[in-house]
Amino acid sequence: MVKVTSKNESIRRMVEGSINAFLRGKKNQNWVIGEIRTSGIKKEALKKLFTEFHKGNLGNVQLLELENECFNLKFI
């Protein structure tokens, strides 16, 4: 049997991977913002992702700056 994921779950995973790539230094902030912008992720889902990332990356300046930029762009 094939497991089917919902569209929202697929979008969340894509954005999560993009943020991970940014935090590992493989992509820059502008790239991640573009991925978030084009993904269509819902505000609440993005807020939840940031909350989850903060648990594992407490005080990470890059993560805080990304979240702030998303807030300024009204993504969250």
DRENLUMZA-23882 format. One record per residue (C-alpha): residue in one letter; x, y, z. Coordinates in steps of 0.1 Angstrom, whole numbers, padded with zeros to 4 digits, always signed. Each point is the difference from the previous one (the first is absolute). Example, Ala and Ser with C-alpha at 12.3 -4.5 7.8 and 13.67 -1.06 7.14 Angstrom:
2
A+0123-0045+0078
S+0014+0034-0007
This chain:
76
M+0000+0000+0000
V+0013+0035-0009
K+0000+0026+0027
V-0014+0033-0013
T+0009+0033+0018
S-0022+0030-0001
K+0009+0031-0019
N+0004+0020+0032
E+0024-0027+0014
S+0021+0000-0032
I+0002+0038+0002
R+0010-0001+0036
R+0027-0025-0007
M+0014+0021-0029
V+0001+0031+0021
E+0016-0019+0029
G+0027-0013-0023
S+0006+0035-0013
I+0005+0014+0035
N+0023-0029+0008
A+0021+0007-0030
F+0002+0037+0010
L+0010-0009+0036
R+0027-0024-0013
G+0014+0028-0022
K-0008-0016-0033
K-0025+0027-0010
N-0004+0037+0007
Q-0029+0019+0016
N-0013+0014-0032
W-0003-0035-0015
V-0020-0012+0031
I-0023+0030-0002
G-0006-0008-0037
E-0008-0036+0009
I-0024+0010+0027
R-0016+0026-0022
T-0007-0024-0029
S-0009-0030+0023
G-0034+0013+0010
I+0005-0011+0036
K-0026+0012+0024
K+0009+0025+0027
E-0009-0023+0028
A+0021-0029-0015
L+0030+0023-0004
K-0003+0013+0036
K-0001-0036+0012
L+0031-0008-0020
F+0019+0029+0015
T-0011-0011+0035
E+0013-0035-0007
F+0033+0013-0014
H+0005+0023+0031
K-0001-0031+0022
G+0030-0015-0016
N+0018+0033-0009
L-0005+0021+0031
G+0015+0035-0005
N+0011-0007-0036
V+0004+0035-0015
Q-0006-0011-0036
L-0032-0016+0009
L-0012+0031+0019
E+0009+0022-0029
L-0019-0023-0024
E-0030+0000+0022
N+0001+0038+0004
E+0002+0004-0038
C-0030-0024-0005
F-0019+0021+0026
N+0010+0033-0019
L-0012-0016-0033
K-0033-0010+0018
F+0006-0037-0006
I-0007-0005+0037
